[in-house]
Amino acid sequence: MNNNSTNTELLIRYLDVDLAPDELIDVNRRLQEDSSLAHELEFLRYSQEAVAAYGLRKQVADIHASMMQEFNRGAVKVPPKGALVRWILQVAAVLFFVIAGTAVYYYFSVSKESLWREAYLDYSLGTERDAKVISAIEEAYKKKAYDEVISLSKQASPSDLNAGFFAGLSYLGKGDAANAIPYFERIVAANSKTGTQVVYPDDSEFYLAMSYLKNNDPARALPVFEKIHHDKLHRYYDKVSSAFIRKLKLLKWKMQ
C-alpha cells in the first residue's frame, strides 16, 4: 500500500475513534506538523458529514408528505414559477453535494484491509466432531500451529484435499495469501468435477476469495464473492452483502 493510502486509512480510523492510544498520540502529532495531512483530515470529515446528511432523508420525506397534504387542502399557495424553479435548483444542488460527498468518502475509505476486516471469519472445526476422526493436521490447525500444518501437508499425498485445505488456511493465517491460493484453487476445481467427492465446497470458495483479496487481486476475488452473494444457501452468504460487493467493485476500479 502506498503512503497516501496508508494515511487515508489511518485518518478514517481517527474519525471513527478506532485508534489505539499510542496511534492517536502519533496522529495528533503528525496533524500538528503536516498541513497536507490536516487538510486531508478536513476533507474526509466533510465527506463523513455529507454521509450523515443522508440520515435526514426520513425527516425530509415526512415534511414533504405534510406539505402535500396542505397543498391538497388548498392551505398553501403554489409559489410563482420562477421561485419554484430556483427552489428546485437549490434542492438539486444540495442533493448533488450529498451524493458526491458520499461517493468521495467511499472512494477514499475502501481498501483491501477494510474489506478484509469486514468479511474475514476464522475457520472453526466445531465442537460436534468426533475427536477420533480429527487428523494430526486438523489438531495442529486447532492449535494454530500453522508451520506444523504446512509441514504435515507436504508429507501427505497431493490428492489429499483435506490436507491441502488446512495448508491453505494456515498460509492465509500466516498472511501468505500467494501460497494459500493454489491449495484453494485445486479444491474448488476438484469440487467442480462431476463424480468426485466434494471437500469443503463453501469453505474453499470463501477462503479462495479472501485469499485473492488479501493478495491485492480484487478482480479475481469479485466473481467468487458474487457467486457466494447470489447463493442464499451458501454457508458464507451472510458475510457477502450487496454493500460489500459494491465496495469490492470500487476497489477493483481503483486498482485498475
C-alpha positions in Angstrom: 0.0 0.0 0.0 1.4 3.4 -0.9 1.8 6.2 1.7 -1.2 8.1 0.7 -3.5 5.1 1.0 -2.0 4.3 4.4 -2.6 7.9 5.6 -6.2 7.9 4.4 -6.9 4.6 6.2 -5.3 6.0 9.3 -7.4 9.2 9.2 -10.6 7.3 8.6 -9.9 5.2 11.7 -9.1 8.5 13.5 -12.5 9.9 12.6 -14.2 6.6 13.6 -12.4 6.8 17.0 -10.8 3.4 16.2 -7.1 4.1 17.0 -5.1 2.7 19.9 -3.8 5.3 22.4 -0.3 5.3 21.0 -1.6 5.6 17.4 -3.8 8.5 18.5 -0.9 10.4 20.0 1.2 9.8 16.9 -1.6 11.0 14.5 -2.3 14.1 16.6 1.4 15.0 16.5 1.5 14.5 12.7 -1.6 16.6 12.2 0.2 19.5 14.0 3.4 19.1 11.9 1.9 18.2 8.4 -0.5 20.7 7.0 -1.4 18.5 4.0 -2.4 15.7 6.3 -4.5 18.1 8.3 -6.2 19.3 5.1 -6.9 15.7 4.1 -8.5 15.1 7.5 -10.8 18.1 7.0 -11.8 16.8 3.5 -12.6 13.4 5.0 -14.6 15.0 7.8 -16.7 17.0 5.4 -17.3 13.8 3.4 -18.5 12.0 6.5 -20.8 14.8 7.3 -22.2 14.5 3.9 -22.9 10.8 4.5 -24.5 11.7 7.8 -26.8 14.0 6.0 -28.5 11.0 4.5 -30.0 10.5 7.9 -32.2 13.5 7.2 -34.0 11.7 4.4 -36.8 10.3 6.6 -37.3 13.7 8.1 -37.5 15.3 4.7 -39.9 12.7 3.5 -42.2 13.4 6.4 -42.1 17.1 5.8 -42.8 16.5 2.1 -45.8 14.4 2.9 -47.1 17.1 5.3 -46.7 19.8 2.7 -48.5 17.7 0.1 -51.4 17.4 2.5 -51.5 21.1 2.9 -51.4 21.7 -0.9 -54.2 19.2 -1.4 -56.4 21.1 1.1 -55.5 24.4 -0.6 -53.9 25.7 2.5 -50.6 26.5 0.8 -50.4 28.7 -2.3 -48.2 27.5 -5.1 -45.2 29.8 -5.5 -44.6 31.7 -8.7 -42.9 29.7 -11.5 -39.5 31.5 -11.2 -39.4 31.0 -7.4 -40.3 27.3 -7.8 -37.5 26.8 -10.3 -35.0 28.4 -8.0 -36.2 26.2 -5.1 -35.9 23.1 -7.2 -32.4 24.0 -8.3 -31.3 24.6 -4.7 -32.6 21.2 -3.6 -30.9 19.6 -6.6 -27.6 21.3 -5.7 -27.8 20.1 -2.1 -28.6 16.5 -3.2 -25.7 16.6 -5.7 -23.2 17.6 -3.0 -24.5 15.0 -0.5 -24.3 12.2 -3.1 -20.8 13.5 -4.3 -19.6 13.6 -0.8 -20.8 10.1 -0.1 -19.1 8.8 -3.2 -15.8 10.6 -2.3 -15.9 9.1 1.2 -16.4 5.6 -0.1 -13.7 6.1 -2.6 -11.1 7.0 0.0 -12.3 4.6 2.7 -12.4 1.4 0.7 -9.3 -0.7 0.8 -8.4 -4.4 0.8 -7.7 -4.0 4.6 -11.2 -2.6 5.3 -12.9 -5.2 3.2 -10.8 -8.0 4.8 -11.8 -6.8 8.3 -15.4 -6.7 7.2 -15.7 -10.2 5.7 -13.0 -12.4 7.3 -14.0 -15.2 9.6 -11.7 -17.6 11.3 -12.4 -21.2 10.2 -13.5 -23.4 13.1 -13.6 -27.2 13.1 -16.5 -27.0 15.5 -17.1 -28.9 18.7 -19.5 -31.5 17.3 -16.8 -33.6 15.5 -15.7 -36.9 17.0 -12.2 -36.5 18.3 -11.3 -39.9 16.8 -11.8 -38.6 13.3 -9.7 -35.4 13.7 -6.4 -35.9 11.9 -3.0 -34.7 13.1 -3.2 -31.8 10.6 -6.5 -30.7 12.0 -5.2 -31.0 15.6 -2.3 -28.8 14.6 -4.6 -26.3 13.0 -6.8 -26.1 16.1 -3.7 -25.1 18.0 -2.9 -22.5 15.3 0.4 -24.3 14.7 0.5 -23.2 11.1 4.0 -24.2 10.3 3.3 -27.7 11.6 0.2 -27.9 9.5 2.1 -26.9 6.4 4.9 -29.4 7.2 2.4 -32.2 7.7 0.5 -31.3 4.5 3.7 -31.6 2.4 4.1 -35.2 3.7 0.5 -36.0 2.5 -0.5 -37.2 -0.9 -1.1 -34.3 -3.5 -4.6 -35.8 -3.9 -5.3 -35.3 -0.2 -7.6 -32.3 -0.5 -8.3 -32.3 3.2 -4.6 -31.7 4.0 -4.5 -29.1 1.2 -7.5 -27.2 2.7 -5.8 -26.8 6.1 -2.5 -25.9 4.4 -4.3 -23.1 2.6 -5.9 -21.9 5.8 -2.5 -22.0 7.5 -0.8 -20.0 4.8 -3.6 -17.5 5.0 -3.3 -17.4 8.8 0.4 -16.5 8.3 -0.6 -13.7 6.0 0.8 -15.5 2.9 -2.1 -15.4 0.6 0.0 -16.1 -2.5 0.9 -19.6 -1.2 -2.7 -20.2 0.0 -4.3 -19.6 -3.3 -3.1 -22.7 -5.2 -4.5 -25.0 -2.5 -7.9 -23.5 -2.5 -8.0 -23.3 -6.4 -7.1 -27.0 -6.5 -10.0 -27.9 -4.2 -12.5 -25.6 -6.0 -11.5 -27.2 -9.3 -11.8 -30.7 -7.9 -15.2 -29.9 -6.4 -16.5 -28.7 -9.8 -15.9 -32.1 -11.5 -18.8 -34.5 -11.6 -18.4 -37.8 -9.9 -15.9 -36.6 -7.3 -16.2 -36.4 -3.6 -16.9 -32.8 -2.6 -14.5 -31.4 0.0 -15.3 -28.2 1.9 -17.2 -26.7 -1.0 -18.4 -23.5 0.6 -15.4 -23.0 2.8 -12.9 -23.4 -0.1 -14.7 -20.9 -2.2 -14.9 -18.3 0.6 -11.3 -18.6 1.6 -10.2 -18.6 -2.0 -12.0 -15.3 -2.5 -10.5 -14.0 0.7 -7.0 -15.1 -0.4 -7.4 -13.2 -3.7 -8.5 -10.1 -1.8 -5.5 -10.4 0.6 -3.2 -10.8 -2.4 -4.3 -7.5 -3.9 -6.4 -9.1 -6.6 -10.0 -7.9 -6.3 -10.6 -8.6 -10.0 -10.3 -12.4 -9.3 -12.0 -12.2 -5.9 -15.1 -10.4 -7.3 -16.7 -13.3 -9.3 -16.2 -15.7 -6.4 -17.7 -13.3 -3.9 -20.6 -12.7 -6.4 -21.2 -16.4 -6.6 -21.5 -16.6 -2.8 -23.7 -13.5 -2.7 -26.2 -15.0 -5.2 -26.4 -18.3 -3.3 -28.7 -17.9 -0.3 -27.9 -21.4 0.8 -24.1 -20.8 0.9 -22.5 -21.1 4.3 -21.0 -17.6 3.9 -23.9 -15.8 2.3 -24.3 -13.5 5.3 -20.7 -12.4 5.0 -21.1 -11.1 1.5 -23.7 -8.3 1.4 -24.7 -6.1 -1.6 -22.8 -3.2 0.0 -19.7 -5.4 0.3 -19.9 -6.3 -3.4 -20.3 -2.6 -4.3 -17.2 -1.7 -2.3 -15.3 -4.5 -3.9 -16.2 -3.3 -7.3 -15.0 0.2 -6.3 -11.7 -1.3 -5.1 -11.3 -3.2 -8.4 -11.8 0.1 -10.2 -9.3 2.0 -8.0 -6.6 -0.6 -8.7 -7.0 -0.8 -12.5 
